[in-house]
Amino acid sequence: MKSLVALLCFACLPLVSHADDRPNFIVLISDDISYDDLACYGSIDARTPNIDALAGEGILFTNAYLTSSSCSPSRSSIITGRYPHNNGDASELHRPISWHLPSVGGILRDAGYYTALAGKDHMTWHEAPEGETAPTDSFDKRYGSKIKGNSGGHGKWQAALSERPKDKPFFLWLAALDAHRVWDGRHEWDEALYGPKYDPAKLTLPPAFIDTPETREDFAAYLLEVTRFDYFVGQVVDQLKKEGEFDNTYLYVIADNGRPFPRAKTRLHDDGMKTYFVASGPSIKEPGSRSRSLISVIDIAPTMTELAGLEQPETFQGRSLTPVYADATASIRPFAFSEHNWHDYEAHGRSVRDGRWLYIRNSRPQLALEGPADSAGSPTFQDLITASESSEPLTPIQADVFLAPRPEVELYDTAADPHQVSNLAGDETFAAVEKKLSDALDYWIEKTGDSAPDEISKDGFDRRSGDKIFNTRDDYQRPPAGADRGADKINHEGL
């Protein structure tokens, strides 16, 4: 009998060894940083040496897009591998994911991975109904987001890495609070770690901004937190290398949405929806490459499960990036879709991209798109208001912040018009392009169960000041887009 037990134990050894050899995964996600505010993505001012260096060891994607330019809907979409409206209530800010939907973290846990979150969470699920069993929770352990002297959310990142079980592969979700307003970084700045502060007078402002001292100070404070995020990304990479784990770990450096300024965060345009996306890992064949392949952040979850040797769950709507790891010129998707739902204010917009052209459909054209409440209360936005009330005309991109009514349809050539100022919708020269993208969006809406209800969640804040209007969510919250079609039960990818 003892011999039989010994034989069975010996037979199990290769399985343990195989589990130990499986790759690790780390998602490093910032809060409210636009794609072009990193040096490796063309920023003139930002110092991001660690992310720049990581791009030299992996792939830098130049056509990577979010599904939502809104914090919790974006994060929920990434971890479930689903479009926001297919996550149920979670398509709107601060609302939970439908209880029955699994996360990539829970799937990896079920397969023997250790999983942990350090920093900002912002992802919740509805409780399962009585008698039902919810999928496995995403994380074995959740660390706090702030420590003394560091409110940026990355104070526990290295602890999450060093305290993991050493006999298991791991998945870490390392989430910064940088660069979300208010700017804590300027009060916690350590020049020995992060370098000198930015000189507001020397910065190059985004074109939608009014050039005032207050706006320059606002933008400089934001860039401090971009650099602080970069520093802690570097600390994680250094620790992985020191422990000998870097060569067996896949990393993804991304944002949840664009910068918290006018004409960025919550926008379907590139300053809101395009993300930097730096990936590294052992199967990348051409380290240091730049890929123009069109990708979506919902492609991260299926990539990780494939690399872990797992079957793809039917709920995932993304596509694996592994073909691009093998060939940086490979194409995995013809279109990337994004949506704008309630984030402080009533909104409903949809967009589709093919890598060059951006097509937007706005079902609330009567409403301006000034930005979220935290941006509305900023010096930058208030300076724009002041300028709009003066005798000096705003530039087209500045005036677009206040435009109402808006066009119901927008079409942009992002290569020729990187900030999407010149709307080409309705121009016969581009009629074929517009029809192709419109048809693709129609197909996606139909197959994924999307909808634009007559009544959706109303403004919860004042659009000019950012001040709260209602005391409770019941005053303004309504069923989200897709609820009338049971979108959270639909798994079609829409392509």
N, C-alpha and C positions, 0 to 999 in steps of 0.2 A: 504493500500500500504506500509506504514511504517513497519507494522508487517511482510509483505512478505520480505522486504529488510533485516529486522533484522534476520529473519529466514535463509535467504540465507547466510548472513554474519556468523551466528553461524555455519551453515553447513560447511563453509570453514575452521573453526578453526582446526579441526583435521588434515587437510592437511598441515597447517602451522606447527603444532606441529610435524607431521611426518617428514617434511623437516628438522626441527631443530634437530631431533633425528638421522638423517643419519650420518654415520661416516665421519670424515675428513681424508684427505690424504696429506702426505708430502713426496716428493722425495728429498733426500739430496745426491747430486751427486758431486763427486770430479773430478778433472781434472788431468789425467795422474798419477794414483797411482795403482801399481800392487797389486794383491790380497794378496800376502804373505808379504806385508810391513805394516800389522797391527799386533799388539801383539796377538789378538785373533785368527789370522790365522797363527801363528807360528813365527813371526818375533822375532829375538833375541834382536834386538836393539830398534825398534820403540816403542814410548810411545803413546798409544791410549786408555787411561783409560775410556773415555766416550763411545766410540763405543763398547769396551769390556763389559761395564756395560749394554748397551742397548741389546747386544746379550744375556745377562743373563735374560732379561725380554721378549725376543722374540725368534726368530729362527735364527741360523747361518747356512747358506747354504754352503756346501763344494763342490758342483758341479754346480755352477752358471756361465753362460757364456754370453759374449757379442755377438752381431751379427757382429760387426766391431770394430777393435782396432784403431779407427780413430775418432777424436773428434766430428765433426758435423754429420757425417753419423751415429755414435753410438747414439747420443742424438736424432736425428731425428727418428731413428728406435724405440727408447724407447717410444717417445711421440705419435707416430702413431701406435705402436704395429705391425709394418711391417718390413720385411727384407729390408736391404738397397737398393738392386736393384729393389724392388717393390715400392720404394719411388721416382723412376725416377732419375733425375739428382743428387738428394741428396745422392746417393750412393758414390759420390766422395766429397772430402773435399771442404767446403765453397760453396757448390752449393745448390739450393733451392729444396724443396719438391714439387711434382706435385700439382697444385692448387686445385684439386678436392678432395684431401685426408684429412679426418678429423683427429683431434688430440684428445687424451683423455681429454685434458684440455677444448677444445671447446665442447665436448660432455657433460662434467660435467657442464659447464656454461649453456648449453641449458636446463639442468635439474634443474637449480636453485642454483648451487654452485657458490661461489665466488672463483676466481682463480687469482693467482699472481705469478710472477717470480721475484726472487731477485738474482743477481749475473750474471754469464755468461749465455748468451742466446745461440747464435750459431745455432739457428734454424730459417730458413726462408722458405717462400712459394713463388712459382711463382704467379704472379697476374692472377686473373681469366680473361678469354677472354671476350671481350665486349658482353654483353647480358647474361653472366653466373653469377651465384651467388656462391661464395666460401663458404665452411663450416665456422662456427663460429670460430673467432680467439681464440687461446688457453688461453689468459689471459686477465682478466679485467684490470690488472695493471702490469707494468714492472718497477722494481726498478733498479737503477744503480748498477754497480759491485764494484766500488772502493770508499773509503772514505779516508780522511786524516789519515795517519799512518797505513792504512791497504789496501793493494793492492790485498788481497787474495780472493776477491769476496763475502765475507760473512758479510761485514759491514752493510748491510741492511736486513739481515735475520730476526732479531728480530723485526725490524720495520714492515716488511711484515706481521709478525704474530700478532703484537699488533694493527696494524691499519686496520685489516680486519673488515668487518661488523659483528657484534656479533649476528645477527639474521639469519645467513646463515651458512650451512656447507661449508667447504673450502678445496681447493686443492692448495698447495704451491709447487713450483719447486724452491728449494734452491740450487744454483749451485756455487761451489767454482771455483776460478781460481787456487787455490793450487791443485796440485803441478806442474803447467806448467812452463817451462822455460820462462823468466829468473827468478832466485830465488830472489824475493823481500823479502821473509820472514826473511832472515838473517839480512837485514838492518832495519827491522821493529820489531825486536824481543823484547818481553816484558817478562822477566823471572818471573815476579810476576803473569802473566797469564798462560804462557806456560811451565814454568820450565826452567832448564838450557839448554844451547845449547849442541848439540852432540859433543863428542870428536872424530874427524875423525880417530885418531890412534886406537881407541877401537872398531871400527865398523867391522862387518862381511860383506864383499862385496859379491854381487851376483857372481856366478861362471864364467860368461862371461867377467868379468872385469879384467883388469890388475892392480895389486896392486902397485899404485904410490901415492905419497902425493896429487897430483892434482886430481886424481880420488877419493881419499878418501874425499877431501874437497867438490868435486862435489856431492857425495852421501850424505854427512852430510847436505849440504844445502837443498837437496831434502827432507830428513827426517824431517827437521824443518817444512816444509810445510805440511807434513803428520800429524805431531802433532798439528799444528795450525788448520788444518781442523777438527781434532778430538775435539779440544777445542770448536769450534763453533757448532758442532753437540751437544755437551753437553749443551751449552747455550740454544739451541732450546728445547731440552728435558726438561731442568729445567723450562723454561718458560711455556711449555705445562702443566707441573705438577702444577705449581703455579696457573695457570688459571683454573685448573680442567678439562683440555681438553685431557690430555694424554690418559686416559682410553677410549676415544672415537675416537682416531686417529690412523691410520695406517701409519707407517713410513717405508721407504725403504732407506737404506744407501748403495750406490753403487759407482762405478767408470765408467767413459766413455771409458777408455782404460788403458793399462799398462803404467808403468813408462817411462819417456822420455829418455831412455838410449838404447844402442845397445842391440839387441835381445829381445826387449820387445815391446814397442809401435809400432803398425802396423803389428806385427807378428800374425800368426795364432796359434802359440804355446801358452802354458798356461801363460807365463810371459806377453804376450800381450792381450790375449783374455779371460782368466779366470778373474772373478771379485769377490771381496768380496761382499757378499749380506747378510745384516743383516736386518731382518724384525721384526716389532713388531705391535701389534694391539689386539683389544678386542676379536677376535674369535680364537686366537691362544690357543690351548688347553694345550700345554705343554711348558710354558715359560722356557727358558734356554736350550731348546733342540738344538741339532745339526742334520741337515738333510742332508743325502747323495742323496736326490732326485735330478735328473737331471732337471735343469730349465734354461730358457733363459730370458734375460731382456725384450723380447717382451711379456713375460707373465705378466708383471706389469699392462699394460693398461687393458686387460680383467679382471684381478683380481679386479681392482678398480671399473670398471663399474658393475661387479657382486655384489660387496659389497655395492655399492650405489643403488642397486635394479633396474638397467637399463638393457635393452636388449643389447646383444652384437652386435655392428655394423658389417656388413659383411666384412668390410675392415680389421679387426683385424686378424692377422695370429698366434697370441700366444694363450696360454691356461691358464685358471685361476689357481692360486695357492691355492685356498680355500681348496681343498682336503688335501694339505700338512699342512695347518693351523690346520685342524682337526686331522691329523695323520702324524707326521713328517716322517714316513716311506713310505707314499703314493707315487705312481709314477704317473706323469701327462703326460710325453712324453718319447718316446723311444730314440729320438735323439735330439741333439742341433746342429744347423747349423750356420756357420760363413763365412764371406767373407772378402777378402782384395782387395780393388779397389784403384784407384789413391789417394795417399796422398803424395804430393810433387813429387813423382816419378811414372813412369809407373809400373803397377802391376796388376795382376789378379790371385787370388788364392781362393780356396774354401776348407772348411773343415766340417767334421761331427764327432760328439762324441756320445758315448753311455753311458758315465759315467765312463768308464775305458779306452777305446781305442780311440785314435785320429787318424783320417785318413785325409790327406791333398793332394789336387791335385793342381799343380802349372802349369798354362798355359803360364807362362813367365819364363821357367827354365834357360834361358840364363842370367838372371839378378840376381845379388846378392841382399840380403835383409839386407842392412846395417842399415836401420832405417830411420826415417823422417829427414827433414833438420835441425830441432832444435837439434836433437840428434847428427847429423853429425858434427855440429859446437861445440860440447861439449868437455871439457878436457878428459872425459872418452873415447870417440870415437877416439880422436886424439892420446891418449896413446895406444889404440889398434892398430892404424895404425903404429905407431912407433915400437911397439913390433913385428908386422907382417913383418916389413922390417929388423928386427935384425936377428942374428944367432940363437937365442933361439926359439925353436918351440912353437907354440901356443897349448893350450889344444884343444880337439875336439870341445868343446862348444864355445871357442873363435874363432877358425878357421871358424866355421859355419857362423860367421858374414860376412865373405868375400867370402864364397863359391859360385863359378860360374863356370860351370853351376850347377844348383841345381837339385836334383832328381825331376822328374815329379810327382812321387807319394811317399808319406811318411806315415808310420804307426808306432805308438808308444803305448807302454803299459804305460800309465801315472802313474799307481800305482807303477810299478817297476822302472820307468824312469821319475821322476817328472819334469825334465828340457828338456825332449824329445831330447836326444842326439843320441840314438841308433835306427836307422831306420830299421824296421823289414819288410818293404814292399818287396815282392818277396820271402820271406822266406816261404817255404812250410809248416813249422810248424804252421804258422798263416794264411794260405791261406783262411780258412773258415771265419775268422774274417775280413780279407781284403775284401773278396767278399761281405759279408753282408754290410759293410760300403760303399763300392763302389756302390753297388746296391741302397742303401738308398740315396746316394748323387745324383746318376743319376735320381732317381725318383723325388727328390726335385728340381733339375735343370729343369726337364721337366715340372712339375706341377706349378712351380712358375714363369716360363717364363724367367729363367736366360739364359745368353749367354756369350761367350768369343769372342767378335768381333776381327777381324784381326787387325783393327786399333783402339786403345784406347788412352786415354790421355797420352801425352809424359812427359818425365822428365821436371819439371819446375825449378829444382835446381841442382847444382853440387852435385854429390853423395859423394864426399870426403870432401868438405868444407862446404856444405850447402848453398852456395851463390846462389842467384837468377840468372837464365839463361835468361829468357824472360821478356819483359816489360809488356805484356798483356796476359790475359788468352787465347785469340783467337790464340795465337802462339802455344799453346800446348794442349788446351782442345778439346776433341772429344766427340761424343755421348757416354753415359755410357753403361755398361753391361746391357742387357735386353731391351734396347731401341728398338732394331730391332724386338722384340717380344711383344712389348706393355706391359711390365712387370708391369708398374704402374697401369694398369687396371685389373690385375690378383690378386685375393684374396685367392687362394688356399694356405693352410698352408704347403703343401709339405710333409705331414706325412701320 
